[in-house]
């Protein structure tokens, strides 16, 4: 994610771009092309960070069973006005 100055670190950006390339290839192989990076709360969603965070918590099933999607939303610092962040994160993860 971003460092203390709010700028994305080069290594994180490189990993994020590689992740997006793999994600596009995955979707294309399934016949469901990946069209664009989603925005949540007015911010581009870091899909690599979302994937990495969900995996670190044990995967989709565990995050869902433990109802941790709201906690994940806090990690992304969405504005308080984005009341559906947990739901949206879960849907984009799927």
VEXBADREN-81364 format. One record per residue: residue in three letters; residue number from 0; x, y, z of N, C-alpha, C in turn. Coordinates in steps of 0.001 Angstrom, whole numbers. Atoms other than C-alpha are relative to their C-alpha. Layout:
% VEXBADREN-81364
PANU; ALA; NUM; X; Y; Z; X; Y; Z; X; Y; Z $
...
% end
This chain:
% VEXBADREN-81364
PANU; UNK; 0; 833; -1170; 0; 0; 0; 0; 878; 1234; 0 $
PANU; UNK; 1; -753; -1244; -16; 1151; 3554; 595; 919; 52; 1204 $
PANU; UNK; 2; -889; -208; -1137; 4039; 4584; 2779; -508; 1183; 811 $
PANU; UNK; 3; 456; -1057; -900; 3871; 7299; 5463; -261; 1323; -722 $
PANU; UNK; 4; 246; -1223; 755; 3919; 10032; 2803; -1225; -112; -890 $
PANU; UNK; 5; 1180; 215; 818; 907; 8509; 1072; 319; -444; -1409 $
PANU; UNK; 6; -401; 436; 1339; 2912; 7468; -1984; 164; -1506; -28 $
PANU; UNK; 7; -127; 1446; 153; 2834; 3933; -3281; 1457; -349; -228 $
PANU; UNK; 8; -1384; 416; 120; 6168; 2188; -2896; 202; -743; -1316 $
PANU; UNK; 9; -239; 619; 1314; 7781; 1033; -6182; -154; -1521; -3 $
PANU; UNK; 10; 101; 1454; -32; 8032; -2641; -5138; -1463; -433; 106 $
PANU; UNK; 11; 1427; 316; -145; 4384; -2685; -4074; -725; 231; -1325 $
PANU; UNK; 12; 625; -299; 1290; 3371; -1080; -7373; 331; -1089; -1022 $
PANU; UNK; 13; -422; 1048; 931; 5376; -3646; -9351; -767; -1300; 264 $
PANU; UNK; 14; 746; 1209; -354; 3737; -6526; -7462; -1474; 141; -361 $
PANU; UNK; 15; 1396; -248; 331; 323; -4944; -7935; -261; -127; -1489 $
PANU; UNK; 16; 159; 106; 1450; 816; -4660; -11696; 131; -1444; -464 $
PANU; UNK; 17; -153; 1418; 351; 2029; -8262; -11923; -1264; -772; 393 $
PANU; UNK; 18; 1242; 649; -444; -1034; -9367; -9928; -1126; 290; -987 $
PANU; UNK; 19; 1053; -361; 946; -3339; -7464; -12286; 164; -731; -1330 $
PANU; UNK; 20; -247; 760; 1232; -1693; -9107; -15297; -472; -1440; 149 $
PANU; UNK; 21; 437; 1375; -253; -2275; -12541; -13768; -1521; -89; 108 $
PANU; UNK; 22; 1457; -22; -154; -5850; -11624; -12866; -682; 121; -1362 $
PANU; UNK; 23; 555; -146; 1352; -6564; -10484; -16422; 112; -1315; -777 $
PANU; UNK; 24; -201; 1277; 691; -5098; -13721; -17804; -966; -1056; 533 $
PANU; UNK; 25; 929; 952; -618; -7168; -15767; -15343; -1412; 208; -545 $
PANU; UNK; 26; 1355; -288; 479; -10400; -14020; -16343; -142; -311; -1486 $
PANU; UNK; 27; 61; 273; 1427; -9583; -14265; -20027; -82; -1505; -271 $
PANU; UNK; 28; 33; 1453; 185; -8948; -18014; -19720; -1362; -589; 363 $
PANU; UNK; 29; 1330; 452; -415; -12396; -18339; -18125; -1111; 597; -862 $
PANU; UNK; 30; 993; -622; 870; -14097; -16278; -20814; -728; 1165; 632 $
PANU; UNK; 31; 610; -1158; -658; -14860; -13388; -18466; 1065; 1094; 134 $
PANU; UNK; 32; -1091; -983; -9; -12408; -10617; -19435; -130; 1031; 1127 $
PANU; UNK; 33; -99; -1015; -1054; -11319; -8272; -16676; 22; 1356; -690 $
PANU; UNK; 34; 142; -1246; 746; -12399; -4821; -17823; 657; 1206; 654 $
PANU; UNK; 35; -566; -1190; -641; -11347; -2266; -15219; 194; -227; 1492 $
PANU; UNK; 36; -235; 56; -1441; -10067; -1740; -11712; -1161; 706; 689 $
PANU; UNK; 37; 1154; -614; -680; -12983; -1066; -9353; 403; 1159; 909 $
PANU; UNK; 38; -155; -1102; -938; -13379; 2079; -7287; -964; -223; 1150 $
PANU; UNK; 39; 827; 112; -1201; -14701; 1982; -3719; 227; 1255; 821 $
PANU; UNK; 40; -131; -1224; -784; -15418; 5137; -1774; 819; 1061; -708 $
PANU; UNK; 41; -728; -998; 770; -13936; 7208; -4579; 1477; -306; -198 $
PANU; UNK; 42; -1403; 384; 112; -10613; 5342; -4420; 129; -1278; -820 $
PANU; UNK; 43; -279; 1224; 741; -9145; 2776; -6784; 313; -1108; 1006 $
PANU; UNK; 44; -197; 1114; -915; -9273; -585; -5033; 1278; -751; -362 $
PANU; UNK; 45; -1252; 742; 195; -5868; -2227; -4630; -332; -1492; 109 $
PANU; UNK; 46; 426; 1400; 27; -6858; -5737; -5689; 1070; -940; 526 $
PANU; UNK; 47; -1088; 820; -530; -3445; -7173; -4872; -4; 56; 1530 $
PANU; UNK; 48; 42; -140; -1457; -3657; -5801; -1326; -1208; -739; 577 $
PANU; UNK; 49; 1190; 710; -456; -7197; -7171; -972; 247; -1501; 12 $
PANU; UNK; 50; -282; 1432; 98; -6151; -10632; -2147; 991; -436; 1083 $
PANU; UNK; 51; -1038; 340; -973; -3040; -10661; 40; -553; 17; 1421 $
PANU; UNK; 52; 557; -129; -1351; -4967; -9516; 3120; -978; -1142; 299 $
PANU; UNK; 53; 968; 1090; -210; -7758; -12083; 2675; 745; -1319; 214 $
PANU; UNK; 54; -787; 1226; -138; -5221; -14877; 2218; 697; -27; 1362 $
PANU; UNK; 55; -701; -40; -1296; -3304; -13733; 5318; -944; -286; 1170 $
PANU; UNK; 56; 995; 267; -1045; -6531; -14040; 7332; -588; -1412; -111 $
PANU; UNK; 57; 446; 1381; 120; -7081; -17619; 6134; -848; -306; -1208 $
PANU; UNK; 58; 776; 225; 1215; -8961; -17154; 2865; -1442; 463; 130 $
PANU; UNK; 59; 1365; -508; 95; -12451; -16257; 1774; -940; -622; 1034 $
PANU; UNK; 60; 929; 683; -909; -14297; -18886; 3837; 206; 439; 1445 $
PANU; UNK; 61; -258; -395; -1393; -12581; -17963; 7100; -378; 1452; 251 $
PANU; UNK; 62; 360; -1410; -166; -12986; -14217; 6569; -1517; 135; 71 $
PANU; UNK; 63; 1466; -47; -7; -16671; -14787; 5819; -566; -605; 1281 $
PANU; UNK; 64; 486; 656; -1224; -17203; -17215; 8731; 214; 875; 1227 $
PANU; UNK; 65; -338; -863; -1139; -15536; -14771; 11118; -553; 1418; -157 $
PANU; UNK; 66; 587; -1319; 289; -17382; -11812; 9567; 1041; 1118; 108 $
PANU; UNK; 67; -1102; -950; -61; -14112; -9937; 9036; 41; 979; -1166 $
PANU; UNK; 68; -17; -901; 1159; -15071; -8028; 5881; 8; 1457; 437 $
PANU; UNK; 69; -20; -1381; -501; -15728; -4858; 7900; 1389; 376; 473 $
PANU; UNK; 70; -1370; -216; -460; -12317; -5207; 9507; 925; 277; -1191 $
PANU; UNK; 71; -786; -214; 1208; -10799; -5451; 6043; -225; 1396; -552 $
PANU; UNK; 72; 314; -1347; 473; -12576; -2253; 5049; 794; 1054; 734 $
PANU; UNK; 73; -784; -947; -800; -10778; -467; 7858; 1444; 55; -489 $
PANU; UNK; 74; -1376; 52; 510; -7428; -1591; 6406; 189; 891; -1224 $
PANU; UNK; 75; -98; -768; 1234; -8210; 304; 3198; -319; 1479; 189 $
PANU; UNK; 76; 249; -1412; -327; -9114; 3599; 4916; -1023; 658; -915 $
PANU; UNK; 77; 1061; -599; 786; -12310; 4176; 2992; -670; 1093; 830 $
PANU; UNK; 78; 690; -1048; -758; -14262; 7301; 3926; -1179; -580; 777 $
PANU; UNK; 79; 1113; 477; -832; -16884; 6878; 6628; -1313; -30; -790 $
PANU; UNK; 80; 1221; -42; 804; -19528; 7725; 4024; -180; -1260; -850 $
PANU; UNK; 81; 69; 1244; 782; -18735; 4416; 2285; -492; -1116; 925 $
PANU; UNK; 82; 575; 915; -978; -21097; 2386; 4448; -96; -1446; -478 $
PANU; UNK; 83; 111; 1355; 525; -21168; -644; 2144; 1361; -596; -363 $
PANU; UNK; 84; -1355; 446; 359; -17372; -1155; 1973; 180; -1501; 235 $
PANU; UNK; 85; -174; 1425; -297; -17495; -4598; 3613; -675; -863; -1064 $
PANU; UNK; 86; 738; 741; 1026; -20121; -5859; 1163; 716; 76; -1350 $
PANU; UNK; 87; -662; -211; 1288; -18310; -4382; -1838; 1326; -751; -57 $
PANU; UNK; 88; -1272; 734; -26; -14937; -5838; -787; -240; -1495; -213 $
PANU; UNK; 89; 317; 1416; 145; -16491; -9265; -487; -378; -336; -1443 $
PANU; UNK; 90; 427; 245; 1374; -18107; -8993; -3917; 1171; 108; -973 $
PANU; UNK; 91; -1152; -128; 904; -14918; -7772; -5608; 1002; -1128; 214 $
PANU; UNK; 92; -893; 1132; -232; -12915; -10509; -3946; -481; -1234; -765 $
PANU; UNK; 93; 572; 1131; 736; -15276; -13087; -5402; 257; 138; -1490 $
% end
